[in-house]
């Protein structure tokens, strides 16, 4: 009995976790459940009243929605089922108007709205317009001209208002994602994003045998810039430094602000020598192009490390960070690359 209860508890925790962390799966499940619960009473009534056409539509809708939900849960991919479900709802809503007549119109409006939650707003609007056009051009809505015009206008307005809502929601979601992953001052990815990317790189190395390296960069004597010129000047140096790094790393490389004046560059498809060369280039251009308000060059110390097979993310970062502090202790404005548990010969700037 205890094992059954424990298994049930684990399954419930798994379901809650998946619903909380997979937005699209949650939408498919939520909308699907609402539709299934809402349609079931009508399915029963139509069966009791021998309304076979309506019964067939209800059963078809229920089977399509239930099948999409099951596929999303079993495969772990809700994207495909969402697209199928959006077109399926559009077709069945149109068919309902043809078969049921005026009562079918009541199902057309929630179908239009639901699709904006399932797929991107442009696709949902296209489905709504195609369905609406099919109903009107095909003569599916047998009513007076005034009623047909009212149906067309109200359905179109519903689609456009939902489109506007979906557009605003998408903008807000993008802004929230930016706030969650980007550093507000420099625009570089933040520390939280770094930890996620390092773990993703570790898994990629195991799966695809791809090489990854990291460079940890720290501006030398940065506190003195704040003390002598103020925090606004220090912030400007950080912004210029981040912008310079973005300009001089490769397209597929990622820049992160780890904290304070410390930045991290995640590099893929890299060798030890090319990682060292990149670090030396970044050290050099920083010294040449970043200056304090009184014209003195700003320098950076850099530590780096390649990810070793089977190495934990924490150990990988710790090796690069140790190389950075060795560069700092050796006189700053240097590049040191960690080789397993050793530090490579240093390179010092002019």
Number of C-alpha atoms within 10 A of each C-alpha: 6 7 8 9 10 11 12 12 12 12 12 12 12 12 12 12 11 15 17 11 10 13 12 19 22 19 18 25 21 14 17 21 16 10 18 19 12 11 15 14 12 14 21 13 13 17 15 11 10 11 13 13 13 19 19 14 18 22 15 14 21 20 13 18 26 19 14 22 24 15 15 21 18 10 9 12 14 24 15 12 23 23 18 16 25 23 19 19 25 24 18 21 26 25 19 24 21 19 15 16 15 15 11 19 19 13 16 23 18 15 21 27 21 21 27 23 18 24 20 15 21 13 16 26 21 12 22 31 18 14 21 22 15 17 22 15 9 11 13 20 24 15 13 9 10 9 12 15 13 12 19 18 12 12 21 18 12 17 25 17 13 21 19 13 14 19 16 12 12 14 12 12 12 12 12 12 11 15 14 14 18 19 19 12 12 19 17 23 22 23 18 15 17 20 16 10 15 21 14 12 21 22 14 14 18 12 9 8 12 15 20 23 25 28 28 27 25 25 23 19 14 19 15 11 19 15 11 13 14 12 13 11 16 21 17 15 23 22 15 17 23 20 15 16 20 16 10 12 18 12 9 10 15 19 23 25 26 22 12 12 20 18 24 28 22 20 23 20 13 16 14 18 10 12 22 24 13 19 26 21 14 22 24 18 16 21 17 12 13 19 16 16 14 8 8 10 13 21 25 29 30 33 31 33 29 24 26 17 11 10 11 14 17 11 12 21 23 15 23 29 24 21 29 28 17 21 24 22 11 14 11 21 24 25 32 29 31 23 18 15 10 11 20 18 10 16 15 16 15 7
